[in-house]
């Protein structure tokens, strides 16, 4: 008497290995006591299964100062720019980082540093 063991394997789809979003440009303006960030991203969005879903502003210690969620894919709009207004940045901070994410790989490794004027 012997037992047969069957193993099931799963195939991982290609989007899990796709590149993270690229930060193409950042424009920053101060108005009163708050900041406005215009961030241009490009990403190989394929639809709801894989798309750039946000970007954030961080300080030098990695603390999040602002977060712009992207609510839908931008398959036919590449690159694309989205803004975040009324961002409060402490006066002692002269430079921040911008980091983008997608809904599969999470936060990308690239952090684009931006000087505040």
Rosetta constraint file for C-alpha pairs under 8 A:
AtomPair CA 12 CA 16 HARMONIC 7.13 0.50
AtomPair CA 13 CA 17 HARMONIC 7.97 0.50
AtomPair CA 14 CA 18 HARMONIC 6.72 0.50
AtomPair CA 15 CA 50 HARMONIC 6.55 0.50
AtomPair CA 15 CA 104 HARMONIC 7.39 0.50
AtomPair CA 16 CA 104 HARMONIC 6.12 0.50
AtomPair CA 16 CA 105 HARMONIC 6.75 0.50
AtomPair CA 17 CA 105 HARMONIC 7.98 0.50
AtomPair CA 18 CA 44 HARMONIC 7.92 0.50
AtomPair CA 19 CA 43 HARMONIC 7.64 0.50
AtomPair CA 19 CA 44 HARMONIC 7.73 0.50
AtomPair CA 20 CA 43 HARMONIC 6.86 0.50
AtomPair CA 20 CA 52 HARMONIC 7.91 0.50
AtomPair CA 20 CA 100 HARMONIC 7.76 0.50
AtomPair CA 20 CA 101 HARMONIC 6.65 0.50
AtomPair CA 20 CA 102 HARMONIC 6.51 0.50
AtomPair CA 20 CA 105 HARMONIC 6.91 0.50
AtomPair CA 20 CA 107 HARMONIC 7.85 0.50
AtomPair CA 20 CA 108 HARMONIC 5.45 0.50
AtomPair CA 21 CA 41 HARMONIC 6.43 0.50
AtomPair CA 21 CA 42 HARMONIC 5.76 0.50
AtomPair CA 21 CA 43 HARMONIC 4.61 0.50
AtomPair CA 21 CA 44 HARMONIC 7.74 0.50
AtomPair CA 21 CA 52 HARMONIC 6.18 0.50
AtomPair CA 21 CA 100 HARMONIC 6.04 0.50
AtomPair CA 21 CA 101 HARMONIC 6.27 0.50
AtomPair CA 21 CA 102 HARMONIC 6.70 0.50
AtomPair CA 21 CA 108 HARMONIC 6.93 0.50
AtomPair CA 22 CA 41 HARMONIC 5.51 0.50
AtomPair CA 22 CA 42 HARMONIC 5.26 0.50
AtomPair CA 22 CA 43 HARMONIC 6.30 0.50
AtomPair CA 22 CA 100 HARMONIC 7.35 0.50
AtomPair CA 22 CA 110 HARMONIC 7.75 0.50
AtomPair CA 23 CA 39 HARMONIC 7.24 0.50
AtomPair CA 23 CA 40 HARMONIC 6.08 0.50
AtomPair CA 23 CA 41 HARMONIC 4.72 0.50
AtomPair CA 23 CA 42 HARMONIC 6.75 0.50
AtomPair CA 23 CA 98 HARMONIC 7.94 0.50
AtomPair CA 23 CA 99 HARMONIC 7.72 0.50
AtomPair CA 23 CA 100 HARMONIC 7.04 0.50
AtomPair CA 23 CA 112 HARMONIC 7.08 0.50
AtomPair CA 24 CA 39 HARMONIC 7.69 0.50
AtomPair CA 24 CA 40 HARMONIC 5.36 0.50
AtomPair CA 24 CA 41 HARMONIC 5.46 0.50
AtomPair CA 24 CA 42 HARMONIC 6.91 0.50
AtomPair CA 24 CA 79 HARMONIC 7.92 0.50
AtomPair CA 25 CA 39 HARMONIC 5.87 0.50
AtomPair CA 25 CA 40 HARMONIC 5.05 0.50
AtomPair CA 25 CA 41 HARMONIC 7.31 0.50
AtomPair CA 26 CA 37 HARMONIC 6.88 0.50
AtomPair CA 26 CA 38 HARMONIC 5.65 0.50
AtomPair CA 26 CA 39 HARMONIC 4.58 0.50
AtomPair CA 26 CA 40 HARMONIC 6.35 0.50
AtomPair CA 26 CA 114 HARMONIC 7.51 0.50
AtomPair CA 27 CA 37 HARMONIC 5.82 0.50
AtomPair CA 27 CA 38 HARMONIC 5.04 0.50
AtomPair CA 27 CA 39 HARMONIC 6.56 0.50
AtomPair CA 28 CA 35 HARMONIC 6.90 0.50
AtomPair CA 28 CA 36 HARMONIC 5.70 0.50
AtomPair CA 28 CA 37 HARMONIC 4.77 0.50
AtomPair CA 28 CA 38 HARMONIC 6.48 0.50
AtomPair CA 28 CA 116 HARMONIC 7.15 0.50
AtomPair CA 29 CA 35 HARMONIC 5.67 0.50
AtomPair CA 29 CA 36 HARMONIC 5.27 0.50
AtomPair CA 29 CA 37 HARMONIC 6.80 0.50
AtomPair CA 29 CA 117 HARMONIC 7.94 0.50
AtomPair CA 30 CA 34 HARMONIC 5.82 0.50
AtomPair CA 30 CA 35 HARMONIC 4.42 0.50
AtomPair CA 30 CA 36 HARMONIC 6.32 0.50
AtomPair CA 30 CA 117 HARMONIC 7.90 0.50
AtomPair CA 31 CA 35 HARMONIC 6.07 0.50
AtomPair CA 31 CA 36 HARMONIC 7.55 0.50
AtomPair CA 33 CA 88 HARMONIC 7.26 0.50
AtomPair CA 34 CA 85 HARMONIC 7.57 0.50
AtomPair CA 34 CA 86 HARMONIC 4.98 0.50
AtomPair CA 34 CA 87 HARMONIC 5.34 0.50
AtomPair CA 34 CA 88 HARMONIC 5.17 0.50
AtomPair CA 34 CA 89 HARMONIC 7.11 0.50
AtomPair CA 35 CA 85 HARMONIC 6.14 0.50
AtomPair CA 35 CA 86 HARMONIC 5.58 0.50
AtomPair CA 35 CA 87 HARMONIC 4.93 0.50
AtomPair CA 35 CA 88 HARMONIC 6.46 0.50
AtomPair CA 35 CA 89 HARMONIC 7.29 0.50
AtomPair CA 36 CA 83 HARMONIC 7.03 0.50
AtomPair CA 36 CA 84 HARMONIC 5.70 0.50
AtomPair CA 36 CA 85 HARMONIC 4.25 0.50
AtomPair CA 36 CA 86 HARMONIC 6.20 0.50
AtomPair CA 36 CA 87 HARMONIC 6.40 0.50
AtomPair CA 37 CA 83 HARMONIC 5.48 0.50
AtomPair CA 37 CA 84 HARMONIC 5.26 0.50
AtomPair CA 37 CA 85 HARMONIC 6.42 0.50
AtomPair CA 38 CA 81 HARMONIC 6.45 0.50
AtomPair CA 38 CA 82 HARMONIC 5.74 0.50
AtomPair CA 38 CA 83 HARMONIC 4.32 0.50
AtomPair CA 38 CA 84 HARMONIC 6.65 0.50
AtomPair CA 39 CA 81 HARMONIC 5.36 0.50
AtomPair CA 39 CA 82 HARMONIC 5.64 0.50
AtomPair CA 39 CA 83 HARMONIC 6.25 0.50
AtomPair CA 40 CA 79 HARMONIC 6.50 0.50
AtomPair CA 40 CA 80 HARMONIC 5.37 0.50
AtomPair CA 40 CA 81 HARMONIC 4.07 0.50
AtomPair CA 40 CA 82 HARMONIC 6.61 0.50
AtomPair CA 41 CA 78 HARMONIC 7.68 0.50
AtomPair CA 41 CA 79 HARMONIC 5.49 0.50
AtomPair CA 41 CA 80 HARMONIC 5.58 0.50
AtomPair CA 41 CA 81 HARMONIC 6.36 0.50
AtomPair CA 41 CA 100 HARMONIC 8.00 0.50
AtomPair CA 42 CA 78 HARMONIC 5.62 0.50
AtomPair CA 42 CA 79 HARMONIC 4.39 0.50
AtomPair CA 42 CA 80 HARMONIC 6.52 0.50
AtomPair CA 43 CA 51 HARMONIC 7.19 0.50
AtomPair CA 43 CA 52 HARMONIC 6.35 0.50
AtomPair CA 43 CA 78 HARMONIC 7.25 0.50
AtomPair CA 43 CA 79 HARMONIC 7.40 0.50
AtomPair CA 44 CA 51 HARMONIC 7.20 0.50
AtomPair CA 44 CA 75 HARMONIC 7.32 0.50
AtomPair CA 45 CA 50 HARMONIC 5.76 0.50
AtomPair CA 45 CA 51 HARMONIC 4.35 0.50
AtomPair CA 45 CA 52 HARMONIC 6.64 0.50
AtomPair CA 45 CA 73 HARMONIC 6.15 0.50
AtomPair CA 45 CA 74 HARMONIC 6.21 0.50
AtomPair CA 45 CA 75 HARMONIC 5.06 0.50
AtomPair CA 46 CA 50 HARMONIC 5.55 0.50
AtomPair CA 46 CA 51 HARMONIC 6.39 0.50
AtomPair CA 46 CA 73 HARMONIC 7.55 0.50
AtomPair CA 46 CA 75 HARMONIC 6.01 0.50
AtomPair CA 47 CA 51 HARMONIC 6.24 0.50
AtomPair CA 47 CA 73 HARMONIC 5.46 0.50
AtomPair CA 47 CA 74 HARMONIC 7.58 0.50
AtomPair CA 47 CA 75 HARMONIC 6.25 0.50
AtomPair CA 48 CA 72 HARMONIC 7.15 0.50
AtomPair CA 48 CA 73 HARMONIC 6.08 0.50
AtomPair CA 50 CA 73 HARMONIC 7.72 0.50
AtomPair CA 50 CA 102 HARMONIC 7.09 0.50
AtomPair CA 50 CA 103 HARMONIC 6.04 0.50
AtomPair CA 50 CA 104 HARMONIC 6.20 0.50
AtomPair CA 51 CA 72 HARMONIC 7.56 0.50
AtomPair CA 51 CA 73 HARMONIC 5.18 0.50
AtomPair CA 51 CA 74 HARMONIC 7.26 0.50
AtomPair CA 51 CA 102 HARMONIC 5.51 0.50
AtomPair CA 51 CA 103 HARMONIC 6.00 0.50
AtomPair CA 51 CA 104 HARMONIC 7.77 0.50
AtomPair CA 52 CA 70 HARMONIC 7.09 0.50
AtomPair CA 52 CA 73 HARMONIC 6.77 0.50
AtomPair CA 52 CA 74 HARMONIC 7.87 0.50
AtomPair CA 52 CA 100 HARMONIC 7.59 0.50
AtomPair CA 52 CA 101 HARMONIC 5.85 0.50
AtomPair CA 52 CA 102 HARMONIC 3.98 0.50
AtomPair CA 52 CA 103 HARMONIC 6.39 0.50
AtomPair CA 53 CA 69 HARMONIC 5.97 0.50
AtomPair CA 53 CA 70 HARMONIC 4.50 0.50
AtomPair CA 53 CA 71 HARMONIC 6.47 0.50
AtomPair CA 53 CA 72 HARMONIC 7.10 0.50
AtomPair CA 53 CA 73 HARMONIC 7.52 0.50
AtomPair CA 53 CA 101 HARMONIC 6.07 0.50
AtomPair CA 53 CA 102 HARMONIC 4.92 0.50
AtomPair CA 53 CA 103 HARMONIC 5.80 0.50
AtomPair CA 54 CA 67 HARMONIC 7.26 0.50
AtomPair CA 54 CA 68 HARMONIC 5.47 0.50
AtomPair CA 54 CA 69 HARMONIC 4.34 0.50
AtomPair CA 54 CA 70 HARMONIC 4.86 0.50
AtomPair CA 54 CA 100 HARMONIC 5.88 0.50
AtomPair CA 54 CA 101 HARMONIC 5.44 0.50
AtomPair CA 54 CA 102 HARMONIC 6.73 0.50
AtomPair CA 55 CA 67 HARMONIC 5.98 0.50
AtomPair CA 55 CA 68 HARMONIC 5.38 0.50
AtomPair CA 55 CA 69 HARMONIC 6.69 0.50
AtomPair CA 55 CA 70 HARMONIC 7.99 0.50
AtomPair CA 55 CA 98 HARMONIC 6.87 0.50
AtomPair CA 55 CA 99 HARMONIC 5.51 0.50
AtomPair CA 55 CA 100 HARMONIC 4.06 0.50
AtomPair CA 55 CA 101 HARMONIC 5.97 0.50
AtomPair CA 56 CA 64 HARMONIC 6.83 0.50
AtomPair CA 56 CA 65 HARMONIC 7.49 0.50
AtomPair CA 56 CA 66 HARMONIC 5.59 0.50
AtomPair CA 56 CA 67 HARMONIC 4.23 0.50
AtomPair CA 56 CA 68 HARMONIC 6.03 0.50
AtomPair CA 56 CA 98 HARMONIC 5.66 0.50
AtomPair CA 56 CA 99 HARMONIC 5.42 0.50
AtomPair CA 56 CA 100 HARMONIC 6.43 0.50
AtomPair CA 57 CA 64 HARMONIC 5.85 0.50
AtomPair CA 57 CA 65 HARMONIC 5.36 0.50
AtomPair CA 57 CA 66 HARMONIC 5.06 0.50
AtomPair CA 57 CA 67 HARMONIC 6.34 0.50
AtomPair CA 57 CA 96 HARMONIC 6.55 0.50
AtomPair CA 57 CA 97 HARMONIC 5.64 0.50
AtomPair CA 57 CA 98 HARMONIC 4.81 0.50
AtomPair CA 57 CA 99 HARMONIC 6.66 0.50
AtomPair CA 58 CA 62 HARMONIC 5.31 0.50
AtomPair CA 58 CA 63 HARMONIC 5.24 0.50
AtomPair CA 58 CA 64 HARMONIC 4.46 0.50
AtomPair CA 58 CA 65 HARMONIC 5.38 0.50
AtomPair CA 58 CA 66 HARMONIC 7.24 0.50
AtomPair CA 58 CA 96 HARMONIC 5.74 0.50
AtomPair CA 58 CA 97 HARMONIC 5.10 0.50
AtomPair CA 58 CA 98 HARMONIC 6.41 0.50
AtomPair CA 58 CA 99 HARMONIC 7.67 0.50
AtomPair CA 59 CA 63 HARMONIC 5.43 0.50
AtomPair CA 59 CA 64 HARMONIC 6.71 0.50
AtomPair CA 59 CA 65 HARMONIC 6.93 0.50
AtomPair CA 59 CA 93 HARMONIC 7.62 0.50
AtomPair CA 59 CA 95 HARMONIC 7.37 0.50
AtomPair CA 59 CA 96 HARMONIC 5.01 0.50
AtomPair CA 59 CA 97 HARMONIC 6.21 0.50
AtomPair CA 60 CA 95 HARMONIC 7.79 0.50
AtomPair CA 60 CA 96 HARMONIC 6.64 0.50
AtomPair CA 60 CA 97 HARMONIC 7.28 0.50
AtomPair CA 65 CA 87 HARMONIC 7.29 0.50
AtomPair CA 65 CA 88 HARMONIC 7.27 0.50
AtomPair CA 65 CA 89 HARMONIC 6.94 0.50
AtomPair CA 66 CA 84 HARMONIC 7.94 0.50
AtomPair CA 66 CA 87 HARMONIC 6.27 0.50
AtomPair CA 67 CA 84 HARMONIC 7.79 0.50
AtomPair CA 68 CA 83 HARMONIC 7.53 0.50
AtomPair CA 68 CA 84 HARMONIC 6.18 0.50
AtomPair CA 74 CA 78 HARMONIC 6.77 0.50
AtomPair CA 74 CA 80 HARMONIC 7.59 0.50
AtomPair CA 89 CA 93 HARMONIC 6.91 0.50
AtomPair CA 93 CA 116 HARMONIC 7.97 0.50
AtomPair CA 94 CA 115 HARMONIC 5.96 0.50
AtomPair CA 94 CA 116 HARMONIC 5.18 0.50
AtomPair CA 94 CA 117 HARMONIC 7.46 0.50
AtomPair CA 95 CA 113 HARMONIC 6.76 0.50
AtomPair CA 95 CA 114 HARMONIC 5.51 0.50
AtomPair CA 95 CA 115 HARMONIC 4.32 0.50
AtomPair CA 95 CA 116 HARMONIC 5.47 0.50
AtomPair CA 96 CA 113 HARMONIC 5.73 0.50
AtomPair CA 96 CA 114 HARMONIC 5.41 0.50
AtomPair CA 96 CA 115 HARMONIC 6.60 0.50
AtomPair CA 96 CA 116 HARMONIC 7.45 0.50
AtomPair CA 97 CA 111 HARMONIC 5.61 0.50
AtomPair CA 97 CA 112 HARMONIC 5.34 0.50
AtomPair CA 97 CA 113 HARMONIC 4.36 0.50
AtomPair CA 97 CA 114 HARMONIC 6.01 0.50
AtomPair CA 98 CA 111 HARMONIC 5.38 0.50
AtomPair CA 98 CA 112 HARMONIC 5.09 0.50
AtomPair CA 98 CA 113 HARMONIC 6.42 0.50
AtomPair CA 98 CA 114 HARMONIC 7.52 0.50
AtomPair CA 99 CA 107 HARMONIC 6.88 0.50
AtomPair CA 99 CA 108 HARMONIC 6.63 0.50
AtomPair CA 99 CA 109 HARMONIC 7.67 0.50
AtomPair CA 99 CA 110 HARMONIC 6.32 0.50
AtomPair CA 99 CA 111 HARMONIC 4.85 0.50
AtomPair CA 99 CA 112 HARMONIC 6.65 0.50
AtomPair CA 100 CA 107 HARMONIC 5.87 0.50
AtomPair CA 100 CA 108 HARMONIC 5.82 0.50
AtomPair CA 100 CA 110 HARMONIC 7.70 0.50
AtomPair CA 100 CA 111 HARMONIC 7.88 0.50
AtomPair CA 101 CA 105 HARMONIC 7.23 0.50
AtomPair CA 101 CA 106 HARMONIC 4.98 0.50
AtomPair CA 101 CA 107 HARMONIC 4.15 0.50
AtomPair CA 101 CA 108 HARMONIC 5.44 0.50
AtomPair CA 102 CA 106 HARMONIC 5.23 0.50
AtomPair CA 102 CA 107 HARMONIC 6.80 0.50
AtomPair CA 102 CA 108 HARMONIC 7.81 0.50
